Amino acid sequence: MPTTGLAQDHRFQYHDTGPGHPERSERLERLDSALQEAGLIERCAPINVIEVDPGLVQEVHEFDYIDRVRLSCQQGMPFIDTPDSAISPDSYRIALLAVGAVIDATNQVMTGQIDNALCLVRPPGHHAERAVSMGFCLFNNVAVAAHHLIRQFRLQRVAILDWDVHHGNGTQHAFDADPRVLYISVHGHPRAVYPGTGYETEVGVGPGEGFTLNCPMKPASDDADYHNVFQDQIIPALDKFAPEFVIVSAGFDAHKLDPLAPLELETESFGWMTEMVLDVARRHSEGRVVSVLEGGYHLDALAASTCLHLERLLEA
Ligand SMILES: [Zn+2]
């Protein structure tokens, strides 16, 4: 009987970004009620949400940065590095919980306790750079997990597919010289959408050249445009790489209702994108997929898209 793990924890609300911030605790509250209403939670196996050892985070972030996050929270600073990255006294601990959940999910998938998993965590991670916070992100959850898979489980080919509408600059930079990690991002075009990186010409450096694929999408790109890019570029690149593990940076902010970006995906788009990823995983990685929440700021669109994503993971 295939199983899907689900990471959820009420403590994620203690990362308090203050009034008016789009990356707010209501996102996970709405997700929780939507998943409950759809009867999805009881169909999933629980993922342990425990603080990761900061030593593991040091694979991706400089010690000084990790400590700066800790101290800034402790001192009650309102944000770190940029007003976008709002923090509260508990944010350091909560960010460690987010990474810890993703690590437990990868462990459970690797040891065969579950087939795949969805981690509903905050703060998100894909903009977090080695020594600087960006775009609501403190620690790069998926990058730490990819390092863990290489270090702990000796994997040689980990794929990260990032379909958040914003380019995952932090994740790309964590692995741009590393051929063991294929980073693929489909996102709003850098000329129109934050953070202004993710051009097609960014393909990796040195030994990592050819292991970064950026698919920038023009404003108003819709389901059909995404379908073409998946069929023509993303799936062939994944098949060529033949990943042993697939991580999804699952942002739901390319949805047409999302207020943060001018793209036009439907809720159903996230269903077929999930199916395509699962097909890749079936072909190459024994179905191993861990999906990690990034953005998604229209609460109803986020809830509906995430429910569909999880249903597809459960059907895998
Ligand atoms: Zn985003």
Residues whose N, C-alpha, C, O or C-beta is under 5 A from the ligand:
A	BS01	ZN	D164 V165 H166 G251 D253 G295
